[in-house]
């Protein structure tokens, strides 16, 4: 190779695959290696902004600990296997378990990788059908269970989202949400920073409620400290004030909402006088916030993930939606806008799981409900160790790391070691798969093509993007869809639809390529060629004089008929309703044509929807679903309970560049030791006579540890802030090449499987009760 050819830098554009923000990235390669990863300034959503995690993409691709062949754990250590030998081992160990204990003895835990390509989603769905087990867990949707259940009960489907029109709103109320911090580690201004600047320029207001005075709170017009875990009480008090003062525009919301009387009876019990003492927000301030929401020409109420990861997480999600609706600003410019359901058809799950459901089955030990076929991850350990015939005997872990991000690490780690068969599919070693009996290697995200559907990314501007693979995978690894389809064939369920036979589909994808699934989705959607040709025919017929009047009358009659038919987000009627209501431009797309738009193809932005019809019993929004309103009784009891004097402090998570996505590569954070400290208000520090850098003892009803403290002025007194997913060391010789952050204690240390949201079963990560003591002189090391 000449020096000139070696110096050529190739530039590729794709979306970051590490989280749901999916920031646009510009990746530069030289001689087959990544030399730089920066934000894509031409991406219409992220606009060049990205977080520090984007640098992990290159680290993970070029990591020396990459697994590049099947590995079997033996007494002598990890031994390489051929693929045929690996599948023979699986047959020899899975079949006896299936035959002796039945299908529910085999469980699966899936991660974010299935969402990175429709072929992975399709193969994953077939694999789950082949397992035919109730014990299915999804680590990706674990933190979304609260919002998904609230959306299912209120709107009829968990994928019906409302997006904030931040470009036109006059008032933003943020709860537990550091708006300005998101995607702000890059040099380019983040979209949130631009939205904030535009809000200030047009005279808008920003009100923040958070126990931490973060970057957004510091620049807000008003910031109020709120006691963690009392957000539901605050929201109910605001609704109480708005209804009592007749500030709710009933004439706007009655046509598409039901349950108003029931909601009124519920919120009447939460007077601001009762709530103020618990939330520690003055009654006058509660009145001012409610008045601001009612009098603003437009408003949005935003909530951070901390509101959905506590014991009232599902109630918070319901009340946030309800408050946005009762202001009368939803479905209007500057308010919350309904997502385009026609874009949802570009998700393969739209076709594979057309019927939304909840509580179709329950876990065996604590009887916690499933949501869209997934049980809460909090029951995994107990379902393995339960001394009954229905306990889990075998586990498939598909690119997930529940030991790092889940609760009760010690309990789950011990449970994994009791499994008769543990098979992991992954690209690298991690805390969880090092306990596996067999590891099957798969492609990294940069070794397969990428397809980003409109629903995947936040914001009003919806976008389609397809990117090719950047690297060629080693011949000794296989793509994820291929592994899952082969496993599905090995499980041999009794009945397969013709289109879903694993061997038939595997042969098709091997011959045609996985992007054929993308073409299938596009061509069966309103963005594909068939609809484009239909629209052209429609326009031609309208122009013909002798067909014109008759054809137009037929279209009008069809439109009236469609608006009165029951609708589902996954039905043809719903798609026709959406399309006939607001006619977006017709695009004749396939995967190859989509590649001509390297920065993504922008679709019609969200706008107020003239047809608000939902797949509920009366086709209206349910403001008071019985599943959620029954849980309000616990809040009434909370009003009557005395403060827990034994645990007067509250633990909350601290948002920063943690190691959730990268096993704590040390170069990501400056001074990682300081970031791993517990943060506490100086007032509390003086009370316990501790200074920054000293050890304190943090105790909850389930755990007691020592950690160094940092005293700050930005935290509410009585609150202690800890990082989440931090400081896990890995005692494995296969990971010695990594420079890992192995110091400190994270909030995960205190997470217990019994601390859950009772509606969804998801773990309560934040707002945990605790007590603080100064460590004695003899206590010199952190005890786990």
N, C-alpha and C positions, 0 to 999 in steps of 0.2 A: 504494500500500500504506500502511495506517495505521501510526502509530507503535507501537500495541499489537500489531498482527500482526507487525511487524518485530522486536519484542523477544521473541517466542515462541521458546523453546528446545526443540527436538525431541531426544529421547533414543532412541538405538538400541543394541541389544546384538548383538554378534557375536564370533567368535573371531579372534585375531590370525593373519594368514596368513603371517608372515615366517619361522617355523620350526616344528618339529614339536611344540613345547610347546603351541601353540595356546591361549594364555592368553585367558580371557574378558575382553572390553573393553566399556566403556561410552563410547559416542561421542555427543557433543552437537553439534547443528547449529543455526546461527542464520543466517537469510537465505541458506541454501544453502552455508554455509561451516562448516568444522569449527572449533569454538571450544575444545573440550577433549576429551582422550582419557585416561581413567582406567581402573583395573581394575574389573571387575565383581565385587563382593563376594558376589553371589548365585550365582556360578558354582561348582558343587560341586567342581571340580578345582583351579583356580587360586586361588579364594577371594579375589579382589581383587588378587592379586599379578601383576606383569608386569615385564618388563625395559624398559630405556630405549628399545629399538628400537621400541616401540609408538608413540612420538611420530613416527616416520618415516612412518607411514601417512598422516597429514595432510599432511606435507611432500611426499610423492610424489604425492598426489592433486592438490595445488595448485601443483605445481612449474611454473615458467614454461617449462622446457625440455621440456614434454610434447609428444610427437609426435602430431599430430592429423590427418595425412593421409599417404598413401604418398609416399615420397621416393626419388628416383633420383639416384645420384651421377654427376655429369658433370664435365667440365673446369672449368666455371664454378661448381661447388659443388653443393649439394643442390637438386634441382628437384622441385616437387610434381607428382604424377601423379593421374589419376583411377583408380578401382579397375579399371575395364575395361582401361585402358592398362597398369596394373601386371601384371595377369594375362596380357595379351598379351605383355609383355616376358618374363615367366616362361616361357611356352610357347616363345617364340623362342630362349631360351637353355638351357632344361633338356632339351628334346626332342633337340637334336643331341648333347648329352653322353650321354643315355640310349642313343641309337641307336649311337653310335660306340664308347663304352667299357663299356656295360652298366650294370646297376642298382647295382653296388657302387661306382661312381664318384661316387655321390651319398650324402652323409652327413647326419646330423642330430644336433644337440645340444639336448636338452630340459632345462628347469629345473623349479622347484617349481610353476609356474603350472598344470601339467596336473593336479595333485592338489587344486586348489581347488574343482573342481566335477566331478561324474560326466560331464557332457556334454563337458567338456574331455578327460577320460580316454578316453571312447569315441571322440571324433574323433581324438585322438592315436594311439590304437591302429590305427584305420583308415588314418591317414596313414602310420604305420610299415609296415603291410602293403602299402600302395600303393608305398612306396619299394622294398620287397623287397631291402633292402641289409643286409649284415652290419655295415656301419659305422654303428652306432647308439650314441650316448653319452648318458648321463643324469647331469647334474651333481648332481641332488638325491640320488641313491643312491650317489654316488662315495665318500662317507665311511662308507657303510653296507655296502660290499661285504664287509668282513671278517665282520661279524656275520651277514649274510644267507647267506654261504657256509657258515659254521659251523652255522647253524640248518638249512640244507638238508641237510648231510651227517649231522648228529646226529638231527634230528627228521623229516626227509623233506620239509620245505617251508620256504622262507625267511621265511614270515609267521607261523610258530609262535613266539610270544614267551613269556617268563616274566617276570612282573611282581613286584616286591618288596612284600611285605605289611609295610610299615614301621610300621603302626599297632599291630602286636602282637609285633614281633620283640624279642629280648633282646640281640642282638649284630649290629652292622653293621661290616663290613670294607670300607673304601673304598680303591680303588686309582686314583690319578690323577683323582680326582673331587672337586670343590669343592661338596659337597652343599648347604651353606648359602648359596652365592652365587647359585644358580639362581633367577631371577625375583625378585631381591632389591632391585632399584633402585626399587621402588615403596614408598609409605609403609606399605601393608598388610603384615603379616607373611606371608612366603611359606609355602607348604605344607611346604617342607623345614625351615624354622625351627620350625614347629609339630611336625613329626615328631621333630625333635631334642629339643625340650622334653619331649614325651611319653616319648621313650626315656629321658631322664634321670630323669623323675618315677617311672617304674616300675623303676628300678634297672638299666637296660640299659647296655651298653658300646658305645663307638665307637672303632674302631682305624683309623688313617689311615696309608697308605703313599704318600708323594709327595715328589718332590725340592723342592717348594715348600711352605713352611709357610703356607698360605692360611688363610682364615677358619675353615673346617671343621677343619683340622689344629690350629689354635690352641685350639679348644674340645674337642678329642678327649681321651679318657682316655689314649690312647697315640698318639704320632706317630713314625714311623720314616722317615728319609731313605732313599730307594732310588735307585740309579743308573739314570737313564733308559735305556730299551731292554732292561732285564734283567727285566721283569715276568714273562715266560714262564718264566724260570729259577726265579724265586721261587715261582710257582704250582706248578711241577713238584716243587719241594722240599717244599712243604706237602703235596701229595698223597703224596709218598714217605713222609713222616713218619706221616701218618694211616694209610696201609696197613701200614707196618712195625710201628706200635704197636697194630695191631688196633683202631683207633678208628672204622673204617667200619662202619656197621650194614648188613651185606650182606643181611640178611633183609628189610630195607625196600625196597632198590632192585633186588634181583635179579628180582622179578616183571615189571618194566617196563624193565630195562636189559640190554644185551648188550655183549660185548667187555671184560669185567672182567679176564680173564686177560691179554689183550694190553696193556691199560692198565697192569697191574701190572708187566709186563716192561719197559715204556717208562719208567715213573717210577723204577724201581729204579736207574737209572744216575745219577739226579740227587740225590745225597746232600747233606744240608745243609752238610757240611764243604766240598764242592767249590763249592757255590752261594754260600755266605756271602761268600767273598772277592770274587766278581764283583758281587753285588748290593749289597755293603757293608752288609748286615744280619747281625748276629752270629748264630752258630748257636744260641745260647740263646734269642734273640728269635724265631727261626724255630720252635723247639720250643714256646715260649709261645703264639704265634699259632695254631699247629695245635691245641694243647691247648684253647685257648679256643673254637675252632670246634667241636671234638668234644664238649666238655662243656656248651656252651650249650643251653638248652632249645629255642631257635629261633635262626636266624641267616640273614643274607643277605650275599652278597658283591657289591658294586657296583663298577663300573668306569666311568671317564670316557672320553670320545672319544679322549683322547691314547693310550690303550692300543690302540685299533684303527687308529690312523693312524701306525703305525711298521712296520718291516720284519717283525716277528712279529705283526702285527695279527690275522690270522686264527687263529693259534695261541693268542693271548691270549683271543679270543672263545670258542674251544673249551674252553680250560682253566678259564675263569670258569664256564661252564655245568657242566663236569665237577665242579669243586669244590663248587658249590652242590648238585649231586646227591649227591655222596659224603658230605656231612654228614648226609644223611638227613632234612633239614628241608624239602626241596622238596615241593610239593603238601600242605603242612601249614600251619596258621595260624602266622603269623610268619615263614614262609619264602618261597620263590619259588612263585608260583601261575601256572598255565597260562592263557593268554588264551582267551577264549570264541571258538571257531572259528565258531560260528553268526553272530557279529557280523562276521566277515570277509566274509560274502556281501554286505554293504552297500558293498563296494568293487567298482567296475566291473571292476577287474583280476581279481577272483575268477572272473568269467565269461569274460573275454577271453583270459587266459593260465592255463588250468586246470592245465597240466602244468609242474611246476618242472624246470628243467634247468640244467646247467653244462657248459661246454666243448663246446658243440655246434658252434662255429666258433672260429677264432683270427684274430688280427691278422696282417697279411702280413709285417711287418718283424721283430718280435720274437716272434711266435707266442704272444701272451698270450691267455688264454681269455676267452670271454664268460660272463656270468652273467645269466640271464633276459633274453636278447637284447641286453644292453648290454656293449660293450667298455669297458675302463678308459680314462679320459680321458687317461692318461699317454701313449697311443700316437697321439693325434690329430695332433700336429705331424708326426711321422715318416710317418704314413700319407698325409699331403698331399704331403710333399716327396720321398717314395720314388721313385726313377727307374725305375718299372716300369709296365706297362699297367694294373695294378690300383690305382694310387694314386687318392686322392680328388680330384675335379675341381670338385665343387660342394658347397655346404654350406648347410643350413637350420639357423639358430640360433633356437630358440624360447624367448624370455624367459630367457636364460641369459647369464652373463658369465664364461666360462672364463678370460679374460685376468686377471681380478681374483683369482679364487679358485684357479686352477690353477697347475701348475708351469711352469718354464722360460718365463717370459712373453716374453722377447726372441725365443726360437726359435718359439714359437707365433704371435707377432705377425708375424714374417717369413713364416711358412707361410700365414697367412690372406691375405696380399697376393699369393700365387701362385695363388690359386683363380681358375678361369675364371668362376665364378658364386657369389656369396655373398649369400644372402637371409636377412634377420633379421626376426623378428616380435617387437615389443616396444612398450613404452609410453613409454620415455625413451631418450635417448642414453646409452651407457656405453662403457667402454674397448673392448669387443669389437665391438659393432654399428657403431661409427664407421668400421670397415674394410669394411662391407658395401657391395654394389653397389645393393641395393634394401632399403628398410625398410618393412614393412607394419605400421601402427599397430593396436593392439587395445585392448580395454577394460582399465581398471585393476581391481584386485580389488574396489574399492568400487562399481564400476559393473555388477557382476553379482551374482546371488544366491549364497549360500554354503551348503554342506551339509557338516557335519562328521560323519564316521562314527566308530563307537566305537573302532576300531583306531588312529585317527589320534592320539589323545591318550594321554599316559602316565597311569598310576595304576590302582588297582583299581576305581574307580567309573567305569563306562563310561557314555557320554552321547551322545545324538543331538541335533543342533541344526541348524536351518535358519534363515537370515536373508535378508531381501530386499535388493535393491540399494539403496544410499543415494543414488546420484547417477545422473542420466541422462547417458549417454555422448554425445559429439558425433556428429552424423550422419555425419561423414566417417571415423569409425573403425568397425571391425566386431568382434564377439565372437570370441574365439579359436577356439571350436568351428566357427564359420562359415568362418573363414579356412582351417582345416585340412581341412575337408570339401571346400572348393572346390579346394584344392591337390591333394587326393586324386583328385578328378575329372580334373584336368589331367594327372596322371601316368598315368591310364588303364591300370591293370593288366588282365591278361587275364580273370581269373575273380573274380567277387564273389559272396558269398552274398546271397540275396535281401534279408535284413535289413540288410546292411552296404553296400548300394549307396550311394555318397556322395550322389548327387543325390536319391535317395528319402529318405534320412535327413535331408538338409539341408532338404528341403521340409517334412518332418514337424516338425522342430524349429522352423522358422520359423513354422509355423502354430500349433503347440501350446505352444511354449516349451521351454527346456532343462530346466525342472523336471519335465517328463514322465519324464526319465530317473531322477530321484529317486523318483518314484512307482513306476516299474518295479522299482527295486531294493527298495523297501519292500514291495511286494506280492508279490514272489517270495522274501521273507525270512520269518523267524518273527515279525517285528514288523508285518507287513502284515495287510490285511483277510482274505485267503483263509485264512491259518492261524488267525486269530481265529475265523472262522466254523467251521472244522474243529474247533477246541477246544470251541466251544459245542455242536456236534453230539456230540462225544465225551462231554461232561458230561451231555447229555440222554440219550444211550443208556445210560450207566452208571446213571441213575436209573430207567430202565424195568425193571420187575421181570422181565418175561418175556425180556428180552434181556441182563439184567445179568450172570449167571454165564457165559454163553457168550461174551459180548463181552469180559469181563475175561480169560478164559482165552486168547482170541485175541490180546489185547494183550500178555499175558505171553509167549506163544509168539513173537510178532513181535519183542519186545524181546530174547529169547534169540537169535533169528536175526540181528538187527542187530549184536549184540555179537560175533558170530563172523565177520562179513563183513569183507573188506578195506576199509580206510577211507582216504579222501583228504580234505584240508581243503576241497576244492572239489566234493566229490561229494554227492549227495543222501543217501547212506547215512551219511556223516559228520554231516551236519546233523541227520538223524533220531536218530543216536546221542546227539549232544549234547543234543538237546531231550528225549529220553526218559530220559536219565540224571538231569538236574536240570531240572525243568519250570519255567522262568521264566514270569513272568506274560505272558499273551497281550495284545497291544496292536493295535488296529485303526488303523494309522497311514497317512497320506498326507502329501504336502508341505504342504498347507494346514493340516491338523490339527497338524502339527509346529510350525507357526508360532505356535500358541497357547501355546507354551512358550518365551518369549524368552530365558530363561536356560539352556535346554537341558532335555531329558527324560532323567532318570537311569534307567538300566536296572539289571538285577540285578548287584550287585557280584560280582567274581570270588571264588570260593571253592574249596576243595579239590575236585578232580574225581575222582569214583568210577570213571570209565572212562578210563584212560590208555592210549590206542591211537594209534599214529603211522603215517603213510604210508611206512614203511620196509619193507625186505624181510621182516623178521620181526615187524613192527608194534611194535618196541621201540626205545628210545633207543639209538643207536650211540655208545658211549663211546670207541671207538677207530676212527674212520673212516680207511681206508687213505690217502685223499687228504691228510689232516692229519698222520697219524703219520709218513708218509714225510718230512715237513718237519722233524720233530724232530731228524733227523740233523744239520741245520745248527746246532742248539743244542749238540749234543754237540761239534761242531767248535769252537764258540765257547768252550766250557770249556777247550779245549786251546790256544787262540790267545793270544799275549801281548798286553798292552795296547798300543794304537797310540800310541806316544810322540810321533809327529809331530802328532797331533790329540788331545790329552789332555782337551779340554773337550767338553761335550755341549750342543747347542742344544735348547731346548724351547719350546713355544708358551705364551703367557701369556693366560689367559682374562680378558677384560674387555670393555667395550662398544666393540668395534671396528667397523670400517666394512664388514663383510661384507654387511650388508643395506642400506646407505645411502650408499655412496660418500663416507663420512667427512664428513657434515655437522658443521661445527665446533661447533655449539651443543650437541651431544650430550655432549661431554666437557669437563670443566674441565682447563685446562692440558694440551692435547693434545701439546705438545712433550715434556713430562715422560713422558707415557704411551708415547711412541714411543721412549724410551731403551731401551738394553739393560740389563737388571738382572743384577748379578753380586755374589757374596758379598764382604764386606769383606776376608776373608782373601786371596782371589784379587786384590783390588785392591791390597793392600799388596805382594803378591808381584810385581805388574807396575808398582808405583809410580804408580798412577793414582788420581785422585780423582773424585768425582761431578761430572758436567758436562764432563769431558775426553773427547777422542776416543780410541777404541781401534780397532784393525784386527781384524776377525773374518774368518777364512779357513777355508773348507771345501775338500775336494778339487775343487770345481767353481766356487767363487765367493770373491771377496775384496772386502770393503766396509769403509768407515769409518762409525762410529756413535758417538754420545755414550753415556756409561755412567752408570748410577746404582748406587751401592753400597748393598746391603741386608743385613740379618741373616737374612732369611727364606728364602734360597736355600741349597741344598746346595752346599758347595765343589766346584768343578769343573763347575758348571752355569751356563749363560747363558740367560736368559729373554728372548724377543723376542715382540712382538705379531704376530698373524697377520692378513693382509689389511689392512695399514695403509700409509698414506703414498704412494699412487699418484696422481701428478698426471696430468691429462688435457690434452694439447695440442690442444684442439679449440675453435674459436671459438664453437661452438654451446653450450658449457658455461660461458661466462664469467660467467653470472649466479649461479652457485653459489659459496658460500663454502666451498671444499673444504680439507680438511687435506691438504697436499701435502708435508709434511716427514717425514723419518725413513725408516727401513728396516724392512721387515717380514720375518717368517720366510719368506714367499713368495719373497723375493729369493734364498734359498739352496736352495729346492726344485728338484730336478733330476729330469727324467723317467726317469733311470736308477736312481734310488733308490726302489724299489718293494717292496711285499709280493709275493714271488714266487708265492704261491698265487693272489692275486686281481688282481695288476697295479696295484693302487691306490697312489697316491703316499705315500711315507713322509714325513709332515709334521714329525714330532717325533723326538727322539733322534738328531740328526744330529751326527757327529763334527766338531770344529772346533779351531782354535788361536787364541790371543789374543795380540796384541802392542800395546804402547802406540804411538799414532800419533806420527810425527815432527812437529816444529814446522812444517815446510813444508806438511804435509798439512792443508789448511784446509776442504776441502769433501768431501761424501760422493760416492763414486764408485760408479756402478751398473755 
